[in-house]
């Protein structure tokens, strides 16, 4: 059921064409927000998300913007502002997965992980903060692997997500006087096309959980929607983990 708690608000969701990002875009729209979502290669998937939102009576646009291109991110934020006349919520959801043991991980893969998983949220947050009125929300999607590295090969990914925690806390301090909150949500194993619940590594992941099932993208979106809602206005600088108890 639509809650309308975000009616009149405008949201910008990076990586909103698939997986967790798409679920977030659709949930924020269901709660009343106009939504701009970015994609890199998945134009058709982005169009499907936009069509679903519009079919349900919402308003959405899709913008191509590569997280490795700072100018593209800044331009996309400006386009969203032009389209909706305001910007209230930023969700940094776009991310990449590069995993290999340190002795074989390439410097290019490490650098790309930092560009997409850390630098792009910084650029988007800086651009969005220029447009946000007091009381805005910045929500980044981290990973439970930022707080507990449970397997080998995660030096690039876990480092990028751990650094995103620091960025989030700094944003909370920088923007708190304006009532703008900044928080990070750490999903665990979530059933998406990138990490399906029936994939070859799924059972290994389930064995780590207190509740041995994969999360659903909509469950992550629900936590994001709560942080974006009036009920989440006093939560800032926080790391919220939703991983079925894998890090318990």
N, C-alpha and C positions, 0 to 999 in steps of 0.2 A: 504494500500500500504506500502511495506517495505521502511523504510527511509534510512537504512544503516548507520545511524549516529553513531552506536556503532560497526561498523565493525572492527574486530581485537581485540575487548575487550572481557573480560571474566567476568561473573557474578556468584555470589553464592547467592541463594535464599533459606532461611530456610522456612519450611512449604510450599513448592512449589507444593504439590501434589493435592491441592484442593482450592476452593474459591479464595480469593484475591491473595494468593501466586501463585496459578497456572496461573491466569491471568497475573500476573507480569512476571513470567518466560516466558510465551509465547510472551508477548509484547517485552521484552528485546531481545529475540531470533529473533523476527520479525524485530527488528531494527539492527540486525547484530551481537549481542553478542553470544558467546558460553555460555551455562548456565548449572551450576550444581545446582540441587535442592535437598532438604532433605525432608524426610518423617519419620514418626514413625511407624504407622500401615498400612498406605494406599499404600502398594507396587503396587497393581494393578492400582490404580489411578495415582501414580507417573509414572508408565510405559506408561499409556495413554498420559500423558503430554509430556513425552520424545518422544513417537512415533509421536505425532502431530507436534512437533518441527522438528523432522527429516524428516517427510513427506513434510514439507514446505521448506526443504533444509538447515535447521539449524543443530546445533550441541548441544547435551544435554546429561547429565548423571544424574542418580538418586542415592542418597546415603542415606542409613538408618542412622539416627542420632537422638537420643532422646534429646530434649532440657534440660532435667534434668541431663544429663550426660556430664560434661564439657569435659572429655577426648574424648567422641564421637564427640562432636562439633569440637574440635581442629583437630581430625583425619580427619573429613569430609572436613574441609578447606584445609588441607594438600593434601588430595586426589584430590580435585578440582585443586589445584595448579599443582600437578603432571600431571593431565590429560590435562590441557590447557597451562601449561607453564607460566601462569601469572594470576593475579587476579586484576581486576579494579573496580568492583562494588560488594558491599555487601548489600543485602536487608534482614533485620531482620523482617520476616513476621510471623513466627510461634508464636502462642499464644493460651492461653486457657481462658475459661470463667468460673469463679466460683462465683456465686452470692447467697447471703443469708443475712438476717439482722444480724447485729453485734452480737446479743445475741445468735444466733444459728450457725453462721459461725464457722467452725472448724479451729483450728490452722493449721491442715494439708492442708486444702484448701488454707488458706492464704499463707503458705510457698510455696506450689506448684505454686501459682500465681506468687510469686516473682521469683521462680526458672526459670519458663518458660518465663514469660513476661519481666523480667528485667535482671536476672543473665545470662541467655543464650545469649541475645544480647551483654552483656558485654564481655562474653567469645568469642563469634564469632567476635566481633569488634577487640578485642585484638589479636586474631589469624590472622585475615585478615590483620590488619595493618602491621604485620611483612612481609607480602608478597607484599603489594600494592606498586606500583611505585607512584611517585609524581603525583598528579592530580586525585587520586582515589575518589570513592564515597561510603559513608556509609549512607544508608537510612533505617530508622526504621518505622514500622507500629504501630502507637499508637492508639488513639481513641478519638473521640470528648468528650467522657465521662471522659477523663483526665482533661479537662478544665472546664466542667460544669456537675456536678452530678445531673441528672434530676429525678432519681428514688431512691428508697430504695434498700438496699442489695448490694451496689457496693463498699464496703470498701476495699475489696481485689483487685478487677479488676481496679477500678479507681486509687487506690494508686499505683499499679504496672505501669500503663500507665503514670501517672503523674511523677513518678520517672524516667521513660524512657525519658521524656523531659529533666530533669537535666543531665542525662547521655549523651544525644545528644549534649547539649550545651558544656559539658566538653570535649567531643571528638572533637568538632569543634575547641576548644582552643588548645587541645593537638596536633592535627594533621594539623592545619592550615598552619604552616610554610612549610609543604610539599605539600601544595595545595590540600590536601585531605579534602573534604567537608563532613559534617555530618548534616543530617536533619531528621525531623520526620514528617510523613504524618498521619493526624488524620481522618480516615473515620468515617462517621456517619453510619446510617442504610444502609446496602448494601445487595443486594439480593444474598444470597449464601445458600447452604444447611444447614448451621448452623443458619441462620436467614432469612428464605424465605420471599419474599414480600407478599405472601399469607398466612403467618403463623398466629397463634392465637393472637400474640402480635403486628402484623404489623400496624393495624390501630392506636393503641395507639402511635406508633412511628411516623407515618405520621402526626398526629395532631400537633407535635412539630415543623414541618419543614416549612420554608418559601416557599419552592418548594415541595409540598406534594407527593413525590414519593421516592421509594428506589433508592439508587445509584446502578450502575452496577459495577461489579468487574473490568471490562475493563476501566472504568473511573478512578478508583483508580490507575490502572496500568499506565494509561496515564500520571498522575501526577508524578509517580515514574520515568517513562521513561524520562520525561522532566528534572527532577533533575539529572538523570544519563547522560544526553546529554551534549554536549558542551555549550548549551545555559544556563544550570544551574550552570555553574562553579563558579559564584560569590555569590551564595546563600549558606550560611552555618550557622549552629546554629539556623535554622528557624523551626517553627512549622506551617505547612500548613494544614488547615482544609478543608475537602471536604465532607460536610454533608447536602447539600440542605438547608442550613440556619437554621438548628436546634439550633445552638448556637448563632444565630444572636441576 
